[in-house]
Amino acid sequence: QGQMAAKQSAHTPEQIDKQILDHALFRNSVSETIFSDLPEEVKSEECVFGIDEAGRGPVCGPMVYGVCFAPIKRNKELKDLGVADSKTLKEEEREELFGKIRSVPWIGWKVHVLSPVEISTGMLGRTKYNLNLLSHDTAIMLLRRALEEGVRVKEVYVDTVGKEDVYQKKLAGLFPELDITVASKADSKFPIVSAASICAKVVRDRVVTGWGHREPHMHTSEQPLGCGYPSDPVTKAWLAQNFDTVFGFPSIVRFSWATAKTIMDKSCVEVEWEDDGDSDEESKGTPKLAQFMKKRRKADGSARPAYFEERHLAHVTSL
């Protein structure tokens, strides 16, 4: 019984499903890595390693990076699973293949869920952290982590972000001992990248569907979010109806996206900072930031925005 217990998975399908849902409900403002157990075979056999992402373009929800790895000698069996570019598959097909990938004892996988908050904060920070650099760093982090854990990576296939030759040179410089191929549409060319693509897409879809909004006064559950892409009319309608005139959008929205910024510029309150200069007649109608610091309830009965409550901020009248 002791030997059997030692072989039991520390990350059963049920535990992984719960971790994904818990992230969506309770931890969606931070980034998180979700991963399988490490198969013994990937530590003893040379492996192929695939990297891809899901959710790069949407204005809503996280971007999820996925990696899959398996022994090179299993390539034919990997193809026989029927994995394909996740964008060409229906949702139920992706879910079925994700289940197959998780049930195969010689495949390992990891996904890193990058929260909308981290994405937007990086892009709008004093030192800009653009999406390409964030993507590169996430892929590098996942590959390094696998190597540190003892995965015998030999071949790496990556769906490109930016120019293929530049990205390939960057990865080759960091991992000179590996055979690295960076290619456009790698998820449709290499089964191991297809598998990574499926893991990333399924996890992203589950996180978006299960998202626990921390701003209940800003969200109406009956309104469909749509696919999250700026071009989707359903997503546009959701954005137009789910924002606060002071704090902007709920945390599921990437507020650095042009679609979100356009709505905020048009519909949100203009704030004048007191040290921007002496007030004049033209600014008398503009609300001061201090007005929103007072502890009061809105006309509809809702409480102050959670931003102030969580940070224990209070209105100060004197020093």
N, C-alpha and C positions, 0 to 999 in steps of 0.2 A: 504493500500500500504506500509506503514511503517513496519508493521509486516511481510509482504511478503519479503521485502527487507532484513530484519534482518535474515531471514532463508536462503537467497541465499548463495551458497558456495563461500568461499573466494579462493578456489582452484578448479576451474572448470577443466574438462578434457582438455579443450583447453589451460588453463593457465599452467597446469602441463606439457602438451606436449611442450609448449613454453619454460618452465623453463629447461626441459631436453635438448632441442635443444640449448638454449642459453648457458648452461653449456658446451656442446660439442664444440660449436663454439668459445666462448669468455672466459670461466672461467675454462678450462680443466687443467690448471696447479695447481689449488688449489682443496682441497676436499670440498664437499658440501652435505648438507642434503636436500632431497626433500621429501615432505610428504603430506598426505591427510588431509582434515579437520578431526577434532576429533568427531566421532559420539557420540551423547548424551547417547546412550545405553551403551557404554563401560565405562561410568563414573558412571553408576547406577547399573550395573550387573557385577558379577564376570566373569573375562575373561580368555581365553586361549591365550597364546602369543608364536609365533613361530619366530625363528631366523635362517637365512641361508645366504650364500654368493654365488656370482658368479664371476668367473674370478680370482681365486687364482693362477692358474698355468701359464697363458699366459705371454709371454715376452712383449706383447704390450697391451696397454689400462689399464683402471682402474680396481681395485677390488671393487665390489659393495656389501655392506651388506644390507640385507632387513629384515624387521620385519613386521609381520601381527598380528593383535589382534582382537578378536571378543568375544561376550558373550558365555560362556560355553554352555548355553542352546541352542545355535544355531549350535551345532556341526553337527547334521544331515543335516541341510541346507547347511553348509559349504561343507560337502562331496558331496552333490547333485550338487554343482557347477562344479564338475568334475576336480578339481585341482589335479595335479600329479607332480612328480619330473620333474623340468624344462628340465633336460638333456634328458628325454625320449620323449619330445614333439618337434614338428616342430615349426619353427619360427612363422608361421601364427597361430598355435594353442596357443602358448604362448601369442601372441598379443591379441587374442580373449579372453583368460582367464584373462589377465590383465585388459581388458575392463570390464569384468564381475565383477572382484574384486573391481574396482573403482566405479562401479555403485551401489553396494550393500550398503544400508544406515547404516548397523550395523557393517561393517568391517572398521577398521582403518589400515593404513600402513605407513611405512617410509622406505626410502633407504638412505644410506650414501655412496657417491661416493668417493673412496679413489684414489687420482690422482697417476699416475705412478711416478711423481716427489717426492711426499711424501713417497711412498713405497721405492724407491731407496735411497733417502736421509737418511731415517731411517736405512736401512740395511747397508749402507756404512759409517755411521757417526762414530765419535770417540767412542761414547757409542752406541753399536749395538742395534737396535730396530727391532728384527726379525719379520717375517710375522705372526708367531703364537701369539706373544704378541700384535701386532697391531690388529689382528683379535679379540682377547679376549677383548681388550680395546674398540674396536668399538662396539661389541655386548653389552658390559656393559653400554657404553654411551647411546645407543639407548633404552635399557631397563630402565635405570635411568630416561631418559628424559620422557618416557611414564608415569612412576610412578609420576614424578613431575607434569605432566600435568593433573593428576587425573584419569588415566586409572586404573580400579580396577583389576589389574593382580592377578590371583590366581595360574594358572598353566603355566609353561614355558617349552617349548620343543626346544632344540638346536641341530643343526647338529654339531657334535664334530669337534674340531680342536686340534690335538694332542691326548693324552691319555684321554679316556672318564672319568675315575675315578678322574684323576687329575683336569680336567676342571670342573667336577661336584662339587668337593670339593671346588674349588675356588669360583664358583658362589654361592654355598650354604652358604659359609662364608660371602659373601657380601650381600646376600638377604635371610636371615634365615626364613623370614616370607612367602616365596614362595615355592611352590611345583615344583622343578626343575628336569627335565629329560634331560640328555645329552646322545645322542646316535649316533652311526655311521649310515649313510644313513637315518637320521631322515626325510629327505625330501621325502622319499618313504614310510614312516611309519605313519606320522602324517599330516593330511590335512592342518593344520595351518602353518606347516613348508613348505609344498609344495607351499602354497600361497605366503609365503615370498620368496621362491626360484624363483618363476615366476616373482615377482616384481623386484628382483635383476637382474635376467637374461635379462629381457626386457630392463631395463634401461641401463645396460651395453652395450647391443647390439646397442641400439640407440646412445649412446655416442660415441662408436667406429665408427659407420657408419657416424655420423655427425661431426666427429672430425675436428676442424679448426686448421690446421697446422700453427704455428707461424714462421716456417722456410721455406718459399716458395722456397728458393734457394736449399733446401735439399729434396724437395718432388716433385714427379711426379704423378699427380692425376690419370693417366691412369693405373698405376701399382696397381694391387689388393694386399691388405694387407693379405688376408687369414683369418684364424680363430684366429690368434694371438698366437697360441701355438708353442713352439720351435720345435716340431716334424713335423709341417706342412711345406711341401716343398715350398708352395706359400709364407708363412711368411718368411722362410729363404731367399728366393730370394729377397723379398722386403727389408729385413734388409741389404742384401749385396749391394744393389743399393741405399740406402737412408741413408747415413751417411756422416759427414764432417770429414776430416782427422785431424782436430784440436778439434772440439767440440763434435764429436761422433754422437749420434743419435738425431732425433727429440724428442720432449717431450712426445710423445705417447709411447716411448720405455722405459721399465724398465731397465736402464743401469746397474743395479746390477745383472741382470740375467747372468748366465754363457754363454749363447748363444751370448748375446751382448758383453760381455767382451772379448770373444774369437775373434770376428771380430775386435774389437778395438785394441787388442794386436797385431793382425796380420797386419792390414791395416792402422792404424792411425799414425800420426807423433809422434815420440818420443821426449819428451820435457825434456831438461836438465835445472834444476834450478840453477841459478848463484851461490847460496851459497852452492851448493853441493860439491864444490871444484874447484880448478883451472882448466881451460880448457886445454886440451892437443890435440895432433894431431888427436886422434881418434874421438874427439867430434867436430871437425871443420865443419863437414858436417851436424851436427844436428841443426835444426832451433831453435833459442832462442824464448822464449815466447814473448819477447818484439817486435819481428818482426810482430806479429799478432795484435799489438796494434795500428799500424799506420792507419790513416784514408785514405783509398784508396779503389778503386773499383777493383774487380777481372777482369780477362781477359774476362770473359763472360758477364761483365756488371753488375753483381749483387753487392749489397752493402755489407758493413762489416756485420758480424753476429750480430743479434739482441741483443745478450748477452751484447756487449759493448755499443750499442746505448742506451739500456734501463737503463743502470747503469751510463751513462754519463762518461764513461772511456776514457781517452785520453793518448797518448804516452808522457811520461815525459822524457826529455833529461837532465834536471838538477834540483837540489833542491835549 
